[in-house]
Amino acid sequence: MTYDAEEADGRITVRYAGASDGTGPLTLGQDNMIRCIRRDRPEQMNQASAWPVPDGTTVPAAVDALRALVERHESLRTAFPPGPAADAFPEHQQVCPEGEFTVATVPARDRTDSELDALVEELTQVDVALPLDLAAAPRLRFTLVADGELVRRLVVTACHAGVDGAAVTLLIQDWLALAAGKELPPATSRTPLQVAAQEQSTQGRRKTAAALKHWESILTTGPTTVFAADGITGPPDGLAAVLLRSRTAAADLETVCRRTAASPSVVLLAVFAALTAHRADRTDLVISALSANRQRAALADHIGTLAQDALIALDTAAGDLDELIGRTKSASFTGYWHSTLNADKVWRLIDEVSERRGARFARQVVVNDLSLAIPEALSDARPAPTADPELQWLPDQPVPVRLMLNLLRTTGTLEFALLACPQVLDRADTERFAHAVPAVLAAAADHPLPLTELAALSGLRPVTRTGDWHRVGADWIDLDAVRALLAEALGPAAAAVDLVRTDDGLAARIAAAHPDLTAAAAHRAVMAALGGRETATAPHHYTVHPSPDALPPVWSALPVLDEGSGRDG
C-alpha cells in the first residue's frame, strides 16, 4: 500500500492533495441537481455502476489511480456547504484542495465471473440507495472487489450534483489510463467554477433569459399532458422496463441516418415521437430531453453536472418519417439551445403558468440519450445478444413519468431501455412498442416510410376516450374528471355545481352555501385539489350564485354574487 493510504477492517482511507481550490457560485446544473437531491430518493439521484478494470490491476495501483482521479478533477473535490437561509440550501460551491476518502474492499473469494457479476449487482443496488453528503468531498464512493491484491471488480457510486452520466464516461476513460499506469496530460476542460462564471456573465444571463422565454412559450401553449385517456389516474407506483438489443436495427439505423443526413439521436427521437403520438392519439407532443447541455461542443468534455432538461415541442402530423426526422432535427436543436436554465425560476414559471392555465405541466414523455455517455468498453464487456432483436425485462423503475426512452448504444448494436407506466402501456404493449422501433427502422431504411403504416408495423392501438372527453385548447380533458375535481375542491361550500363547455373553455356555475365564496376563492380551492389529476383542468370562468331554494337550481333565475376567472390580474 502506498504511503498515504491506510487499511483497516476492509476499508482503505486515502489522502489526497489537489493542485487547486476555490469558491464560487453554484452552476445552474449543480443548483438543479441539489434541489432534486433534497426532494427525491437517493436511488433516483445517485448513479451506481461497475467500472471496467484493466487486467492485472492491483489494489495499490487501483487506490493510486482513484486518488489521482480525485486530485485531477475539481468537481470530485467540490463540496456544497449549507447556506445561511432557514432551509440551509447551499449558496456556493467550494473546491477542497486536500482531504481524504474511503475505498471499501470486498473479498472475491472463489467466485466465478458470473457470481462476481451478481455480487456487483447486489453491491450496486445497496450503494445507490445510500445518500452522499452534499457538504463533503469527494463526490464519488468506491468499492473494490479483490482476490488478494488483484482487483476483480470496481463499483462506483456518483453524486448527481457532482457528475452526470457523460462525465462518468469521461472519468472511466481517465481511470482506465491511470489504472494501467499511464500519465495523463493536464485536464483542459472547463471546471465547474469556470462554468459558473460563464453562466453569471452578461452573455450567460442573456442565454438563460432566452431559455426561460422558450419554456414559457411551450408551457403556455403546448399540451400540459401527452397521455390523456381512459385509465389515466394518479401517478404510477413504478414503470415497467424492458431492454432491447439488435445488431440488425443498428445497421438499419445507420442506413436511415445516411439517407436523411440526420444523427442517430435525431432519427431515434423521431421514431419514438411517431410511436408515442400514435399511441397517445394526438399529433402535438412535448418531450423532455435530459442532460441537454451535453449537446454543446464547448461543454462536451466537462467533468461536472449539466443535468438540465431540454423542452422539445414537436408536431408529428407529417406525411412520412423523413419529414418528421427533419422536423425533429429543428425542434431538438431549438430545445437543446434553450436548456441553460435557472431551476428556481423554471419552477416558479411552472407555478405561474399553471395558475393561469388551470392545469399543471406533467413531464410525461422523456428521452435520455446516453449513447455517448456509456463507454464502449462497458458495452463490449456484456454478453452478445442471443437473438435479434433480444428483449430482456428489467426491474421496475421508480421514475415519475409515463413513458421514457433511454438510448444506450447506437453503433454496432442498437440498445435502448423503454420504461412504461402500466396506465399507458401494459406489458404486452410495452413489448410491442419496443419491437416497433427496429421494425420502423427496417421499413424506413431504403425509402420514406408513410406514417399511416405505423399501426400495422407496431401492432399498437391508439388510446381510447369513451367518457365525456373534449379537446380544450391543447389538452384533452375529461369533463367527468373536472366535475369530480370541483366536487372535492368545493365540498360543503357549494350547494350545487354545474359545468358548461364554452368557446373560451370551461365555465363553472356554483350555488354557494356560504356567502363569502368568490370566484377567486373557488379557483384557489380547485388548484389546491388539482395535483395528480392529469385528465382534468380548472374551469376558465366561475360564476357564483346564492344558494337556491330548491335543487337542482334554475341557473338563469339565480342572481350573480361574483364572477370571473379567479386568476390574479
C-alpha positions as CSV (number, residue, x, y, z in Angstrom):
1,M,0.0,0.0,0.0
2,T,1.3,3.5,-0.8
3,Y,2.5,5.8,2.0
4,D,-0.6,8.0,2.2
5,A,-3.3,5.3,2.5
6,E,-4.3,3.2,5.5
7,E,-6.3,-0.1,5.5
8,A,-8.4,-1.4,8.4
9,D,-11.4,-3.6,8.6
10,G,-11.9,-3.8,4.8
11,R,-11.8,0.0,4.4
12,I,-8.9,1.9,2.9
13,T,-8.5,5.6,3.9
14,V,-6.9,7.5,1.1
15,R,-5.5,11.0,1.5
16,Y,-5.4,13.3,-1.5
17,A,-3.9,16.7,-2.3
18,G,-5.2,18.6,-5.3
19,A,-3.4,21.4,-7.1
20,S,-6.3,23.8,-6.9
21,D,-9.0,25.2,-4.7
22,G,-11.6,28.0,-4.9
23,T,-15.1,29.1,-4.0
24,G,-17.8,30.4,-6.3
25,P,-21.5,30.4,-7.1
26,L,-23.3,27.2,-8.0
27,T,-23.5,26.3,-11.6
28,L,-27.1,26.0,-12.9
29,G,-26.7,22.3,-13.2
30,Q,-25.5,22.0,-9.6
31,D,-28.3,24.1,-8.4
32,N,-30.9,22.0,-10.3
33,M,-29.4,18.7,-9.0
34,I,-29.2,19.8,-5.4
35,R,-32.9,20.7,-5.5
36,C,-33.6,17.3,-6.9
37,I,-31.4,15.5,-4.3
38,R,-33.1,17.3,-1.4
39,R,-36.5,16.2,-2.8
40,D,-36.1,12.8,-4.3
41,R,-34.9,9.4,-3.0
42,P,-31.1,8.6,-3.2
43,E,-31.6,5.8,-5.7
44,Q,-33.3,8.3,-8.1
45,M,-30.4,10.7,-7.9
46,N,-27.2,8.6,-7.4
47,Q,-25.5,6.8,-10.3
48,A,-24.0,3.5,-9.4
49,S,-22.1,1.3,-12.0
50,A,-19.4,-1.2,-12.4
51,W,-16.3,0.3,-14.0
52,P,-14.1,-1.9,-16.2
53,V,-10.8,-2.9,-14.6
54,P,-7.6,-3.4,-16.6
55,D,-6.2,-7.0,-16.3
56,G,-3.6,-7.3,-13.6
57,T,-4.6,-4.2,-11.7
58,T,-3.6,-4.5,-8.0
59,V,-5.2,-2.9,-5.0
60,P,-2.4,-0.4,-4.5
61,A,-2.4,0.6,-8.2
62,A,-6.2,1.0,-8.1
63,V,-6.0,3.2,-5.0
64,D,-3.3,5.3,-6.6
65,A,-5.4,5.7,-9.7
66,L,-8.5,6.7,-7.8
67,R,-6.5,9.2,-5.8
68,A,-5.1,10.7,-9.0
69,L,-8.6,10.8,-10.4
70,V,-9.9,12.8,-7.4
71,E,-6.9,15.1,-7.5
72,R,-7.2,15.7,-11.2
73,H,-10.9,16.9,-11.3
74,E,-12.2,19.8,-9.3
75,S,-15.8,18.6,-9.5
76,L,-14.8,15.5,-7.5
77,R,-13.3,17.7,-4.8
78,T,-16.3,20.1,-4.6
79,A,-18.4,20.4,-1.5
80,F,-21.7,22.3,-1.1
81,P,-21.7,23.9,2.4
82,P,-25.1,24.6,4.0
83,G,-26.3,28.1,3.3
84,P,-27.5,30.7,5.8
85,A,-31.2,30.5,4.9
86,A,-33.7,28.6,7.0
87,D,-33.7,25.7,4.6
88,A,-29.8,25.7,4.5
89,F,-29.8,25.5,0.7
90,P,-26.2,25.8,-0.4
91,E,-25.3,29.2,-1.9
92,H,-21.9,28.3,-3.3
93,Q,-19.5,25.5,-4.3
94,Q,-16.2,25.0,-2.6
95,V,-13.3,23.1,-4.1
96,C,-11.3,21.3,-1.4
97,P,-7.6,21.4,-2.0
98,E,-7.0,18.3,0.2
99,G,-8.8,15.7,2.2
100,E,-9.4,12.0,2.4
101,F,-11.9,9.4,1.1
102,T,-12.6,5.8,1.8
103,V,-12.4,2.8,-0.5
104,A,-14.3,-0.2,0.6
105,T,-12.9,-3.6,-0.1
106,V,-14.9,-6.8,-0.6
107,P,-13.2,-10.2,-0.9
108,A,-13.8,-12.0,-4.2
109,R,-13.2,-15.4,-2.5
110,D,-13.6,-18.2,-5.1
111,R,-16.5,-16.7,-7.0
112,T,-16.8,-17.3,-10.7
113,D,-17.2,-14.4,-13.1
114,S,-20.9,-14.8,-13.2
115,E,-21.0,-14.9,-9.4
116,L,-18.9,-11.8,-9.2
117,D,-21.3,-10.0,-11.6
118,A,-24.2,-11.0,-9.3
119,L,-22.2,-9.7,-6.3
120,V,-21.5,-6.4,-8.1
121,E,-25.2,-6.1,-8.9
122,E,-26.1,-6.6,-5.3
123,L,-23.4,-4.1,-4.1
124,T,-24.7,-1.6,-6.7
125,Q,-28.3,-1.8,-5.6
126,V,-27.3,-1.3,-1.9
127,D,-24.9,1.5,-2.5
128,V,-27.1,3.5,-4.9
129,A,-29.7,3.9,-2.1
130,L,-27.2,5.5,0.3
131,P,-27.0,9.3,0.1
132,L,-23.8,11.1,-0.5
133,D,-23.2,14.1,1.9
134,L,-23.5,17.3,-0.1
135,A,-21.3,19.1,2.3
136,A,-18.4,16.7,1.9
137,A,-16.0,15.8,-0.9
138,P,-15.3,13.8,-2.9
139,R,-18.4,13.3,-4.9
140,L,-17.8,9.6,-5.6
141,R,-17.9,6.4,-3.5
142,F,-15.7,3.4,-4.4
143,T,-15.8,-0.3,-3.6
144,L,-13.1,-2.7,-4.8
145,V,-13.9,-6.5,-5.1
146,A,-10.4,-8.1,-4.8
147,D,-8.9,-11.5,-4.9
148,G,-6.0,-10.9,-2.5
149,E,-4.1,-8.0,-4.1
150,L,-5.7,-8.4,-7.5
151,V,-8.7,-6.2,-8.3
152,R,-11.6,-8.1,-10.0
153,R,-14.3,-5.5,-10.0
154,L,-14.8,-1.8,-9.2
155,V,-18.2,-0.4,-8.1
156,V,-18.5,3.4,-8.2
157,T,-21.4,5.5,-6.9
158,A,-21.5,9.1,-8.1
159,C,-23.5,12.0,-6.7
160,H,-25.5,13.7,-9.5
161,A,-24.6,17.1,-8.1
162,G,-21.0,16.4,-8.9
163,V,-21.1,14.5,-12.2
164,D,-23.7,13.5,-14.8
165,G,-23.7,10.4,-17.0
166,A,-21.4,11.8,-19.7
167,A,-18.9,13.0,-17.1
168,V,-18.9,9.5,-15.6
169,T,-17.9,8.2,-19.1
170,L,-15.0,10.6,-19.2
171,L,-13.9,9.6,-15.7
172,I,-13.9,5.9,-16.7
173,Q,-11.6,6.7,-19.6
174,D,-9.3,8.5,-17.2
175,W,-9.5,5.7,-14.7
176,L,-8.6,3.0,-17.3
177,A,-5.5,5.0,-18.3
178,L,-4.4,5.7,-14.7
179,A,-5.0,2.1,-13.6
180,A,-2.8,0.9,-16.5
181,G,0.0,3.1,-15.2
182,K,-0.3,5.8,-17.9
183,E,0.3,9.5,-17.2
184,L,-2.4,11.9,-18.4
185,P,-1.8,15.4,-19.6
186,P,-3.3,18.2,-17.5
187,A,-7.1,18.5,-17.7
188,T,-8.2,21.2,-20.1
189,S,-12.0,21.0,-19.8
190,R,-13.9,23.8,-18.1
191,T,-14.2,23.4,-14.4
192,P,-17.5,23.9,-12.6
193,L,-16.2,27.2,-11.2
194,Q,-15.4,28.4,-14.8
195,V,-18.8,27.2,-16.0
196,A,-20.5,29.1,-13.1
197,A,-18.5,32.3,-14.0
198,Q,-19.6,32.0,-17.7
199,E,-23.2,31.4,-16.7
200,Q,-23.1,34.6,-14.5
201,S,-21.7,36.7,-17.3
202,T,-23.8,39.1,-19.3
203,Q,-23.9,36.7,-22.2
204,G,-24.7,33.8,-19.9
205,R,-27.6,35.7,-18.3
206,R,-29.0,36.5,-21.8
207,K,-28.9,32.9,-22.7
208,T,-30.7,31.9,-19.5
209,A,-33.3,34.6,-20.1
210,A,-33.9,33.3,-23.7
211,A,-34.3,29.8,-22.4
212,L,-36.9,30.9,-19.9
213,K,-38.9,32.5,-22.7
214,H,-38.7,29.3,-24.7
215,W,-40.1,27.3,-21.8
216,E,-42.8,29.9,-21.1
217,S,-44.0,29.7,-24.7
218,I,-44.3,25.9,-24.7
219,L,-45.7,25.7,-21.2
220,T,-48.3,28.3,-22.1
221,T,-49.5,27.0,-25.5
222,G,-48.4,23.3,-25.6
223,P,-50.3,20.3,-24.1
224,T,-49.9,20.0,-20.4
225,T,-50.2,16.3,-20.7
226,V,-49.4,14.0,-23.7
227,F,-51.3,10.9,-22.4
228,A,-54.9,11.9,-21.5
229,A,-57.3,9.0,-22.0
230,D,-59.4,6.3,-20.2
231,G,-57.4,4.7,-17.4
232,I,-55.0,7.6,-16.6
233,T,-55.4,8.2,-12.9
234,G,-52.8,9.1,-10.3
235,P,-49.0,8.7,-10.5
236,P,-47.8,5.1,-11.1
237,D,-46.1,3.1,-8.4
238,G,-43.4,2.1,-10.8
239,L,-42.5,1.8,-14.5
240,A,-42.0,-1.5,-16.3
241,A,-38.7,-1.5,-18.0
242,V,-37.5,-3.6,-21.0
243,L,-34.1,-3.6,-22.7
244,L,-33.9,-4.3,-26.4
245,R,-30.6,-5.0,-28.3
246,S,-30.3,-5.6,-32.0
247,R,-27.4,-5.6,-34.5
248,T,-29.8,-5.5,-37.5
249,A,-31.5,-2.4,-36.1
250,A,-28.1,-0.7,-35.7
251,A,-27.4,-1.3,-39.4
252,D,-30.8,-0.1,-40.4
253,L,-30.4,3.0,-38.3
254,E,-27.1,3.7,-40.0
255,T,-28.8,3.5,-43.4
256,V,-31.6,5.8,-42.3
257,C,-29.1,8.3,-40.9
258,R,-27.1,8.3,-44.2
259,R,-30.2,8.7,-46.3
260,T,-31.7,11.5,-44.3
261,A,-28.4,13.3,-43.2
262,A,-29.6,13.1,-39.6
263,S,-27.8,11.8,-36.5
264,P,-28.8,8.5,-34.8
265,S,-30.1,10.5,-31.8
266,V,-32.4,12.6,-34.1
267,V,-33.7,9.6,-36.0
268,L,-34.4,7.6,-32.9
269,L,-36.1,10.6,-31.3
270,A,-38.3,10.9,-34.4
271,V,-39.2,7.2,-34.3
272,F,-40.0,7.4,-30.6
273,A,-42.1,10.5,-31.1
274,A,-44.0,8.9,-34.0
275,L,-44.9,5.8,-32.0
276,T,-45.8,7.9,-28.9
277,A,-48.1,10.2,-30.9
278,H,-49.7,7.2,-32.5
279,R,-50.4,5.6,-29.1
280,A,-51.5,8.9,-27.5
281,D,-53.8,9.6,-30.4
282,R,-52.5,13.1,-30.9
283,T,-50.0,14.9,-33.1
284,D,-48.7,17.6,-30.8
285,L,-46.1,16.4,-28.3
286,V,-44.0,18.0,-25.6
287,I,-40.9,15.8,-24.9
288,S,-38.3,16.4,-22.1
289,A,-34.7,15.5,-23.1
290,L,-32.4,15.0,-20.2
291,S,-28.8,16.4,-19.9
292,A,-29.4,18.5,-23.0
293,N,-26.4,20.8,-22.4
294,R,-24.1,18.0,-23.4
295,Q,-25.0,18.8,-27.0
296,R,-22.8,21.9,-26.8
297,A,-19.3,21.3,-28.1
298,A,-17.7,23.7,-25.5
299,L,-19.1,21.5,-22.7
300,A,-18.8,18.1,-24.2
301,D,-15.7,17.2,-22.1
302,H,-16.9,18.9,-18.9
303,I,-16.4,16.9,-15.8
304,G,-19.4,18.1,-13.8
305,T,-23.1,18.0,-13.9
306,L,-25.0,19.7,-16.8
307,A,-28.3,17.9,-16.0
308,Q,-31.0,20.2,-17.3
309,D,-33.9,19.4,-19.5
310,A,-34.5,20.5,-23.0
311,L,-38.2,21.1,-23.6
312,I,-39.0,20.0,-27.2
313,A,-42.3,20.9,-28.8
314,L,-42.9,18.6,-31.8
315,D,-45.7,18.4,-34.3
316,T,-45.8,14.8,-35.6
317,A,-48.5,15.5,-38.3
318,A,-46.2,14.6,-41.1
319,G,-46.7,12.6,-44.3
320,D,-43.7,10.3,-43.7
321,L,-40.9,9.6,-41.3
322,D,-38.4,11.5,-43.4
323,E,-40.4,14.7,-43.0
324,L,-40.8,14.0,-39.2
325,I,-37.0,13.5,-38.9
326,G,-36.5,16.9,-40.5
327,R,-38.9,18.5,-38.0
328,T,-37.3,16.6,-35.1
329,K,-33.8,17.9,-36.1
330,S,-35.1,21.5,-35.9
331,A,-37.2,21.1,-32.8
332,S,-34.5,19.3,-30.8
333,F,-31.8,21.9,-31.8
334,T,-34.1,24.6,-30.5
335,G,-34.8,22.7,-27.3
336,Y,-31.2,21.9,-26.7
337,W,-30.1,25.6,-27.4
338,H,-32.6,26.8,-24.7
339,S,-31.7,24.3,-22.0
340,T,-29.4,26.5,-19.8
341,L,-31.9,27.2,-17.0
342,N,-32.2,28.6,-13.6
343,A,-34.1,25.8,-11.8
344,D,-35.7,28.1,-9.2
345,K,-37.1,30.4,-11.9
346,V,-38.3,27.4,-14.0
347,W,-40.3,26.1,-11.1
348,R,-41.7,29.5,-10.4
349,L,-42.6,29.8,-14.1
350,I,-44.3,26.4,-14.0
351,D,-46.4,27.5,-11.0
352,E,-47.3,30.8,-12.6
353,V,-48.4,29.2,-15.9
354,S,-50.3,26.5,-14.0
355,E,-52.2,29.2,-12.2
356,R,-53.1,31.0,-15.4
357,R,-54.0,27.8,-17.4
358,G,-55.6,26.0,-14.5
359,A,-53.6,22.9,-15.4
360,R,-50.1,21.9,-14.4
361,F,-47.5,20.7,-16.9
362,A,-46.7,17.0,-16.4
363,R,-43.4,15.7,-17.6
364,Q,-44.9,12.6,-19.1
365,V,-42.7,11.7,-22.1
366,V,-38.9,11.7,-21.6
367,V,-35.9,10.8,-23.7
368,N,-32.4,10.3,-22.1
369,D,-29.7,9.9,-24.7
370,L,-26.8,8.0,-23.0
371,S,-25.4,6.6,-26.2
372,L,-22.3,8.9,-26.0
373,A,-22.1,8.6,-22.2
374,I,-21.6,4.8,-21.9
375,P,-18.0,3.6,-22.8
376,E,-17.8,1.0,-25.5
377,A,-15.6,-1.0,-23.1
378,L,-18.7,-1.4,-20.8
379,S,-21.0,-2.3,-23.7
380,D,-18.5,-4.7,-25.2
381,A,-18.0,-6.5,-21.9
382,R,-21.6,-7.6,-21.8
383,P,-22.6,-11.0,-23.4
384,A,-23.6,-10.7,-27.0
385,P,-27.3,-10.8,-27.8
386,T,-28.7,-14.3,-28.1
387,A,-31.4,-13.2,-30.5
388,D,-32.0,-10.3,-32.9
389,P,-33.7,-8.5,-31.5
390,E,-33.1,-9.6,-27.9
391,L,-35.7,-8.4,-25.3
392,Q,-35.0,-8.5,-21.6
393,W,-37.2,-7.4,-18.8
394,L,-35.6,-5.3,-16.1
395,P,-36.7,-4.5,-12.6
396,D,-39.4,-1.9,-12.4
397,Q,-38.1,1.7,-12.1
398,P,-39.5,4.4,-9.7
399,V,-39.5,7.2,-12.2
400,P,-42.3,9.7,-12.1
401,V,-43.1,9.8,-15.9
402,R,-45.4,8.0,-18.2
403,L,-43.1,6.9,-21.0
404,M,-39.3,7.1,-21.2
405,L,-36.7,6.1,-23.7
406,N,-33.1,5.6,-22.6
407,L,-30.7,5.3,-25.6
408,L,-27.8,3.2,-24.5
409,R,-25.9,2.4,-27.8
410,T,-26.4,3.2,-31.4
411,T,-23.3,1.8,-33.3
412,G,-22.7,-1.9,-33.9
413,T,-25.7,-2.8,-31.7
414,L,-28.7,-0.7,-31.1
415,E,-29.5,-0.8,-27.4
416,F,-32.3,1.0,-25.6
417,A,-34.4,0.7,-22.5
418,L,-38.1,1.5,-22.7
419,L,-39.8,2.5,-19.4
420,A,-43.6,2.5,-19.5
421,C,-46.3,3.3,-17.0
422,P,-48.8,0.5,-16.9
423,Q,-51.7,3.0,-17.2
424,V,-50.2,3.9,-20.7
425,L,-48.8,0.5,-21.9
426,D,-49.4,-2.8,-20.3
427,R,-46.5,-5.3,-20.5
428,A,-47.7,-6.8,-23.9
429,D,-48.0,-3.3,-25.4
430,T,-44.6,-2.3,-23.9
431,E,-43.1,-5.2,-25.8
432,R,-45.0,-4.2,-29.0
433,F,-43.7,-0.6,-28.6
434,A,-40.1,-1.8,-28.1
435,H,-40.2,-4.2,-31.1
436,A,-41.8,-1.4,-33.2
437,V,-38.6,0.7,-33.1
438,P,-36.4,-1.8,-35.1
439,A,-39.5,-2.6,-37.3
440,V,-39.8,1.1,-38.2
441,L,-36.1,1.4,-38.8
442,A,-36.2,-1.6,-41.2
443,A,-39.2,-0.2,-43.1
444,A,-37.5,3.2,-43.4
445,A,-34.1,2.0,-44.4
446,D,-34.5,2.3,-48.1
447,H,-37.3,4.8,-48.7
448,P,-39.5,7.3,-46.8
449,L,-42.0,5.5,-44.6
450,P,-45.6,6.8,-44.6
451,L,-46.7,7.3,-41.0
452,T,-50.0,5.7,-41.8
453,E,-48.2,2.4,-41.7
454,L,-47.3,2.7,-38.0
455,A,-50.4,0.9,-36.8
456,A,-49.6,-2.2,-38.9
457,L,-45.9,-2.1,-38.1
458,S,-46.3,-1.7,-34.4
459,G,-49.5,-3.6,-33.6
460,L,-50.3,-0.7,-31.2
461,R,-53.8,0.7,-31.0
462,P,-54.4,4.3,-30.0
463,V,-55.7,5.1,-26.6
464,T,-59.4,5.3,-26.1
465,R,-61.6,8.1,-24.8
466,T,-65.0,6.8,-24.0
467,G,-66.2,9.3,-21.4
468,D,-67.2,12.9,-21.7
469,W,-63.9,14.0,-23.3
470,H,-63.4,17.3,-25.1
471,R,-60.4,19.0,-26.6
472,V,-59.9,22.2,-24.6
473,G,-57.1,24.3,-26.1
474,A,-54.1,22.0,-26.5
475,D,-55.4,19.4,-24.0
476,W,-57.8,16.5,-24.0
477,I,-60.0,17.0,-20.9
478,D,-62.4,14.5,-19.2
479,L,-65.3,16.6,-18.1
480,D,-66.3,13.9,-15.6
481,A,-62.9,14.3,-14.0
482,V,-63.4,18.1,-13.8
483,R,-66.8,17.6,-12.1
484,A,-65.1,15.3,-9.6
485,L,-62.4,17.9,-9.1
486,L,-65.0,20.6,-8.4
487,A,-66.9,18.5,-6.0
488,E,-63.8,17.6,-4.0
489,A,-62.4,21.1,-4.0
490,L,-65.5,23.0,-3.1
491,G,-67.1,20.4,-0.8
492,P,-69.8,21.8,1.5
493,A,-69.0,25.4,0.4
494,A,-71.1,24.6,-2.7
495,A,-74.8,23.5,-2.6
496,A,-74.7,22.7,-6.4
497,V,-72.2,23.0,-9.3
498,D,-72.8,23.0,-13.0
499,L,-70.1,22.7,-15.7
500,V,-70.6,24.3,-19.1
501,R,-68.5,24.0,-22.3
502,T,-68.0,27.4,-23.9
503,D,-66.0,28.8,-26.8
504,D,-63.5,30.1,-24.3
505,G,-63.1,26.9,-22.4
506,L,-64.9,25.6,-19.4
507,A,-67.3,27.6,-17.2
508,A,-68.4,26.6,-13.7
509,R,-71.7,27.8,-12.2
510,I,-71.6,27.5,-8.4
511,A,-74.5,27.8,-6.0
512,A,-72.7,28.9,-2.9
513,A,-73.6,27.5,0.5
514,H,-71.6,30.3,2.1
515,P,-71.9,34.0,1.2
516,D,-68.2,34.6,1.3
517,L,-67.4,32.2,-1.6
518,T,-65.9,34.2,-4.5
519,A,-64.6,33.2,-7.9
520,A,-61.0,33.7,-6.6
521,A,-61.6,31.5,-3.6
522,A,-63.2,28.8,-5.8
523,H,-60.2,28.8,-8.1
524,R,-57.7,28.6,-5.2
525,A,-59.6,25.6,-3.9
526,V,-59.7,23.9,-7.3
527,M,-56.0,24.5,-7.9
528,A,-55.1,23.1,-4.4
529,A,-57.0,19.9,-5.3
530,L,-55.7,19.6,-8.8
531,G,-52.4,17.8,-8.0
532,G,-52.1,14.4,-9.7
533,R,-55.2,14.8,-11.9
534,E,-53.7,14.8,-15.3
535,T,-57.0,14.4,-17.2
536,A,-58.7,17.4,-15.5
537,T,-58.3,21.2,-15.6
538,A,-59.6,24.1,-13.6
539,P,-62.6,26.0,-15.1
540,H,-61.6,29.1,-17.0
541,H,-64.6,31.1,-15.7
542,Y,-66.5,30.9,-12.4
543,T,-70.0,32.4,-11.7
544,V,-71.1,32.3,-8.1
545,H,-74.8,32.4,-7.2
546,P,-76.6,32.4,-3.9
547,S,-77.8,29.1,-2.6
548,P,-81.0,28.1,-4.3
549,D,-84.3,27.3,-2.7
550,A,-84.5,24.0,-4.5
551,L,-82.2,21.6,-6.2
552,P,-81.3,21.3,-9.0
553,P,-81.4,25.1,-9.4
554,V,-82.7,27.0,-12.4
555,W,-79.4,28.7,-13.0
556,S,-80.7,31.5,-15.2
557,A,-83.1,32.6,-12.4
558,L,-80.4,33.0,-9.8
559,P,-78.7,36.3,-9.1
560,V,-74.9,36.6,-9.5
561,L,-72.8,37.2,-6.4
562,D,-69.4,37.2,-8.1
563,E,-67.9,36.1,-11.4
564,G,-64.5,36.0,-13.2
565,S,-61.6,33.8,-14.0
566,G,-60.5,33.6,-10.4
567,R,-56.9,34.3,-11.5
568,D,-54.9,37.2,-10.3
569,G,-54.9,40.1,-12.8
